[in-house]
Amino acid sequence: VHSSYSKYEEDVALKKNYSVTNAANAAGFYNDLGFDRLALQPENAAINFVHASPGFVNTNWGTEFNFVIRSMVRMMQPLGKKASDCAEYMLAPTVFAIDYGEDLPQRLDGKEDGIVIMGENGEAKKLTKEHTPEAREFVWKHTVSVLKKAGGF
């Protein structure tokens, strides 16, 4: 699971603070905030928004990397979780839960609505402390403005 991106208000597009770490953190943080905003809309009340963070999975990820980085990724792949195990961990508490009479993962903050964060073994995880209503609305407004510029909203 990535950390939140703390400079979202001053540099939402990472124009001044770009790094691979900041980009990864911003991507996960913005994803959670955006899905949380969608999950809280009344018309989406019957939809479960789940952000699964499966950890390192042994897949063909990285095929587009240059030879050196791709080689390093391939050497580390055997250390990753098997894709079939990952699928079981991710699907069991979501898609298959109802078939077995089990509940879906619950938010750990006690709220009944909003996004659910699911860890690498299918367990519910907490939102970061930076995941606030203010952050959610700030990132949502920025996302809408970007999509409007692109003609998609």
For each residue, the residues with C-beta under 8 A, 3 or more apart:
1: 28 53 117 119 125
2: 24 25 27 28 29 53
3: 25 29 128
4: 8 25 29 128 129 130 131 135
5: 8 14 22 25 26 29 30
6: 130
7: 10 11 17 22
8: 4 5 11 12 26 29 30 135 138 139
9: 12 138
10: 7 16
11: 7 8 14 15 16 17
12: 8 9 138 139 142
13:
14: 5 11 17 18 22 23 26
15: 11 18
16: 10 11
17: 7 11 14 22
18: 14 15 22 23
19: 22 23
20: 23 24
21: 24 25
22: 5 7 14 17 18 19 25 26
23: 14 18 19 20 26 27
24: 2 20 21 27 28
25: 2 3 4 5 21 22 28 29
26: 5 8 14 22 23 29 30
27: 2 23 24 30 31
28: 1 2 24 25 31 32 51 53
29: 2 3 4 5 8 25 26 32 33 128 130 131 135 139
30: 5 8 26 27 33 34 139 143
31: 27 28 34 35 51
32: 28 29 35 36 51 115 117 127 128 131
33: 29 30 36 37 131 135 136 139 140
34: 30 31 37 38 139 140 143
35: 31 32 38 39 49 51 115
36: 32 33 39 40 49 114 115 127 131 136
37: 33 34 40 41 136 137 139 140
38: 34 35 41 44 47 49
39: 35 36 44 47 48 49 113 114 115
40: 36 37 44 113 114
41: 37 38 44
42: 45
43:
44: 38 39 40 41 47 49
45: 42 113
46:
47: 38 39 44
48: 39 94 104 116
49: 35 36 38 39 44 114 115 116
50: 94 104 105 115 116 117 118
51: 28 31 32 35 115 116 117 118
52: 90 94 118
53: 1 2 28 117 118 119 120 125
54: 57 81 86 89 90 120
55: 80 81 86 120
56: 76 79 80 81
57: 54 61 80 81 82 83 86
58: 77 78 79 80 81 82 83
59: 80 83
60: 63
61: 57 73
62: 65 69 70 73 74
63: 60 70
64:
65: 62 69 70 73
66: 69 70
67: 70 71
68: 71 72
69: 62 65 66 72 73
70: 62 63 65 66 67 73 74
71: 67 68 74 75
72: 68 69 75 76
73: 61 62 65 69 70 76 77
74: 62 70 71 77
75: 71 72
76: 56 72 73 79 80
77: 58 73 74 80
78: 58
79: 56 58 76
80: 55 56 57 58 59 76 77
81: 54 55 56 57 58 85 86 89 120
82: 57 58 85 86
83: 57 58 59 86 87
84: 87 88
85: 81 82 88 89
86: 54 55 57 81 82 83 89 90 120
87: 83 84 90 91
88: 84 85 91 92
89: 54 81 85 86 92 93 120 121 122
90: 52 54 86 87 93 94 118 122
91: 87 88 94 95 96
92: 88 89 95 96 97 122
93: 89 90 96 97 102 104 105 118 122 123
94: 48 50 52 90 91 97 104 105 118 122
95: 91 92 98
96: 91 92 93 99 100
97: 92 93 94 100 102 103 104
98: 95 101 102 104
99: 96
100: 96 97
101: 98
102: 93 97 98
103: 97 106
104: 48 50 93 94 97 98 116
105: 50 93 94 116 118 122 123 124
106: 103 116 124
107: 110 111 112 114 115 116 124 127
108: 124 125 126 127
109: 126 127
110: 107
111: 107 114
112: 107
113: 39 40 45
114: 36 39 40 49 107 111
115: 32 35 36 39 49 50 51 107 127
116: 48 49 50 51 104 105 106 107 124
117: 1 32 50 51 53 124 125 126 127
118: 50 51 52 53 90 93 94 105 122 123 124 125
119: 1 53 122 123 124 125
120: 53 54 55 81 86 89
121: 89
122: 89 90 92 93 94 105 118 119
123: 93 105 118 119
124: 105 106 107 108 116 117 118 119
125: 1 53 108 117 118 119
126: 108 109 117
127: 32 36 107 108 109 115 117 131
128: 3 4 29 32 131
129: 4
130: 4 6 29 135
131: 4 29 32 33 36 127 128 135 136
132: 135 136
133: 136 137
134: 137 138
135: 4 8 29 33 130 131 132 138 139
136: 33 36 37 131 132 133 139 140
137: 37 133 134 140 141
138: 8 9 12 134 135 141 142
139: 8 12 29 30 33 34 37 135 136 142 143
140: 33 34 37 136 137 143 144
141: 137 138 144 145
142: 12 138 139 145 146
143: 30 34 139 140 146 147
144: 140 141 147 148 153
145: 141 142 148 149
146: 142 143 149 150
147: 143 144 150 152 153
148: 144 145 151 152 153
149: 145 146
150: 146 147 153
151: 148
152: 147 148
153: 144 147 148 150
